[in-house]
C-alpha cells in the first residue's frame, strides 16, 4: 500500500510472465508505470492536477493508476476528495473529455474514460463520476470488467445479476484475484461503495433508509436509535454519532455493537438483525478504524476514500523508488 507496489513491480518474484497476466502491454515494468504517471499528471501532482485546465482522457487514467499505486485493489471504488474551489473544473473536465454512459453506482451519472484504456488485464472500462456526499465533492473512479456498448451488454448484464444475488460482482481477472487472495497486504480484495447483501437489507428492511448514498454515520444514528445501543466516547454519551465522533470512534463503537448483537438479546430486534447483517457491519467497523483517526470520513460503504495530498505522498514514494541492485 501507499506506493509499495513499486517493490513488487521490480521484484524477481513478479517476473515477466506474472506482469503479462496482470497488466497491459504499457505496464510491464516499474519504469513503464512511472512514465505513464509522469505523462498523465501535471507536474506529477494530483493536487496540481485537480485545479488544472489541462485534462484529457489519459489524465483520468493516470489518476486511476495513481490511486492504484496508493492502494492496489482487485475490485473497488476510489473516491478522491476534490479541493475547495476546484469542483467546477473537475466536473467540466469529465463532461468534455469522457463519454456519457449508464451507471448503477451512486448518482448513476456515469462517464467512460475507456479510450485507449489497457491497465488491468480483463478490465475494459474506466468509469468516471462526479459525486457529492455530505458536503464534499469527489472524483469517482472504478475499473469495470465490461463496457456498456452493444457487444458487452450480455456480460455486463450477467455481472449485474451476479451482484444483485450475491452483493458483489463477478471476478474479472483470475490472476488478480489470486494475487489479492495470496497477498492481501499488497492488494485489497474488495473495497466498493455498493452495499453487500446483508447491509443492503439492514438499511431497507430494518432501518427504513433508501437510496445508494446513505452515509455510514447516518446509518449508525438510526441503528443506535432503533436498537437503544449506547454510543459512548471517553468523555460522554453521544446521542447523534455524526456530531462529535471520528471515524475511529465510530469503528470502535460499531465493533462493540456487533459483539453485543452477536449474542441473543434486545440488539437483535427479535431476529430482525441477521448474522449476514452483523458480518457486513463488522467489515464496516474495520474499514472505519483504518480511516484517518482524527476526523469523520463521510463514507458510503467500503470504498477507498483518499485526498490529493495522500495520493501525492504515495506517488512521490513510487516515482523515487529505485530497485536495489542484485549482487551476484
N, C-alpha and C positions, 0 to 999 in steps of 0.2 A: 504494500500500500504506500501511498504518498511518494511515488517515484521509484519504488523498489523493483518494479518490473524491469528496470534497466539492467539489474543484476541477472535476471532470468534471461533476457534477450542476448546478453553477452556471455552467458554460461555455456560450457560444453554440454551441460545436461539438456539444454533446449534442442540443440542440434538442427541441422538444415531440414531434415525430414519433419521434425516436430513443428518448426515455424511454418513450413509449407502447408501443414494440415490446419494450422490455427489462423494464419493471417494471409492477406492478399499479397500479390507479387511486389507491391511497393513497400511492404513492411517485413522484409526478410532479414533485417539486421538492425542493430541499435542505431546505426548511422542513418538508415532509411527513415526511422521514426523521427529522429532529430531533424532531418531535412524537411519532412512533411510539416512538423510543427513550426519550424522557422519560416517556411514559405507561406503558411496559412494565417499566422497571427502577427498583428502589428507589434513590432519590437519585441517579439517573443513574450508578450504580456497579455493575459486575459483581461486584466484591469484596464489597460490602454485600449484593448480591442472593443470592449463593451460600449465605449463612448466614441469610437472612431466612426468616420464617414466612409471608411474603406471596408466594404463587405462584398463577398461573393459566395457561391455555394460551397467553395472549398474552405471558407472561413468557418462555417458551421461544422464541417467535417473535422477540421483541425481542433475546434473546441471540444468535439466529442472525444477525439484522441487524447486531448489534454485531460479530460475527465477520466478517461480510462487509465491514463498514467497515474492519476491521483488515486483512483480506486477501481482496479480492474473488476469487471462483473460479467458473469455469464448471461444472466437475464436481469434487466433492471432499467431504472429510470434515473437520469441525472437532472437535477434542477439547480441551475446556477442563479444565485440572487443577483439581480441587476442593480448596479449602483444608483443612488439617488440622482435624478436628473437625466438618466440615460435610457429610461424605459421606451420613450417615443422613438429614439434612434434604433433600438433593437427591434421594435415592432415593425418599423418601416423596412429594415433590412430583411426581415422574414418575408414580408409580402412582395418585396422587389426581387429577391434572389431565389426564392423557393417556390415550388409548385403546390397549389392548394390540393388537399386530399382529405378523404374522410378519416375520422379517428374515433376510437372508442374510449380514449383516455381523457380524463378531467373535463375541460371545457368542450372537447370534441372538435376544436378548430385546428385541424392538423395541416401541416405543410411538409412536403418532401424535399429533402436535400440529397437525393439518391443519385443525381447525375454524376457519373464517374466514381461512385462510391464503391470501394472494394477494400475494406479494412478487415473485418472479421469474416472468415470463410463461412459461407452458408447464411450470412445476414446481408440481405439485398436492399434494405431500406434504412434511411436515417430520417426518423420522424422528428419534426421540429414544431414546437408550440410556444406561444406567448401566454403565460399564466399568471394569475394573481391569486394568492392565498393569504388570508389575513389581510394585512395592509402592505404586503410586499409583492414586488413583481419578480418573476423568474423566467429564465430561458429553459425550456423543457427539451431534453434530447434523449432519444431512445432508438436503439438499433432493433429493427424488426426482421424476422425471417423472410417476410414476403412484402412485396409492394401491393398497391391496390389497383394495378392495371388489369386489363381483361384476362391475360394469361395467368394471373396469380389469384383470381377470385376463388377458385376451389380450395387451394392450400390455405389461403388466408381465412376462409370460412371454417375450414377444419380446425385451424389453430384457435379461432374464436370460440368454437363449440367446445373444444377441449378445456379452454379457460373457464367457460360457464359451468361446466360439470365439476372440474377439479379445483378451480380457483387460481390456476396458473397455466401459462401457455406451454405448448409442446417444446421439447428440446430441438433447437435448430442445428446445433453443431455438436455431434457426439464427442469430438476431440476436446472442445472447450468445456463441455460438461464433465468429462473425465478429469481435466486439469483442475477444475473448480472443486471436484469431489476429493481429489488427492492432495491438493494444496490450497485449503480454504483460507490460509493466511496470505496467500498471493492473489487469489481470485475469489470474489464473493459469488455465491451460487445464485441468490435471488434477492434483489433489492428494488422491488417495484412499488409503484404508487397505487396500483389496482388491488382491491381488497381480496384477501383469501376468503374461502367459502364460509368458514366459521365466523370470521369477523363481519362479513357482509350480512350474515343472518343476525348477528348481535345488534348491529346498527338498525336494521329494518324491523325485525320481529320483536326485539326486546326493548330497544330504546326509542323506537319510532323516529329515527333520523333517516333522511333521504338524501339522495344525490351522491356524486362521486368526489366531492371536495370537502367532506366533513373532516375537520382537523382533529387530531388525536386529543388535544386538550379539551376540545368541545365535547368529544365523546366521553371523556373522563368526568367532566362536570355532570353529565347526565347519568352516567353509570353509578357514580358515588351517591348521587341524589336518590335514584330509584332503589338502590340496594341498602342505603343507610351506612355505607362504609365511611369511616373517618379518615380523611386525608390530613395527616399531621406533618409539620416540619419540626425542627428542633426548638422553635420558639412559639409556635401557635398552631391551632387547628384552622385549616383553610376550608372555607365553605364554597369557594369558587376557585378551582385549581389554576385557572388561567390568569388570576390576578397577581399572585405572589409566588409563583413556583418557577423553577428552572426545569429544563428537560431531565436533568439528572434526578432532581427531587421527584418528578412525576414518574420516572422509571422505577425508582425505589418504592414509591407508594403503590404503583401498579403491580410490582413484584410481590408486595405484601398482600394485596388484594387477591392475586392468583393463588397464593398459598392458602389464604383463608377460604376462598371459593372452592379449592380442591377438596375440602372436607365437606361432608353433609352439613347443611346449616342454612341460615337465612340469606347468605350472599348468593346462593344458587337460585334463589327466587323460585322455589318449588320445582326445580328441574328445568326452568326456562333457560338458564345459562348452562350450556353443554360443555363437554370435555373439549370438543373442537374449538369452541369459543375461547376457552381458557388457554388452550395451546397457542392460539393466534395472539392472545393478549400477552402471553409470556414472551413471544417473539418481539412484540412491540416494545415491551419493557426493556429488553436487551438493547434494542435499537436506540431508545431514548437515552440510555445510560452511556452510549457511545457518542452522543451529540456533544457539542461544546458545553462544558459543565456549568458555565456562568450565565447562561441565558436560556430562554424558552424558544426552541426551534419550531416554527409552525408547520409541522409535517402532516401529510395526509395518511401515509402508511409507513412503508419501509424504504421509500425512495432515498436516493443519495442526495442530500441537500449539501450544497457547498457554496463558497463565495469566491469571487475572483482572486482575493488575497490568498486563500488556501490553495487554489489551483496554481497560482504563480509560484508559491513555495515549492509545490511538488514538481512542476516542470523545470524550475531552476535547478533543483537537485538532479533531475533526469538529464537535462541538457549538459550539465557539468560533469556527469558521471563518466569516468574513464576506466575501462576494464583493467584489472591488474594483469600485467604480462605474465604468461605462464613460463615457469623455469623448468628447463629440462636438464 
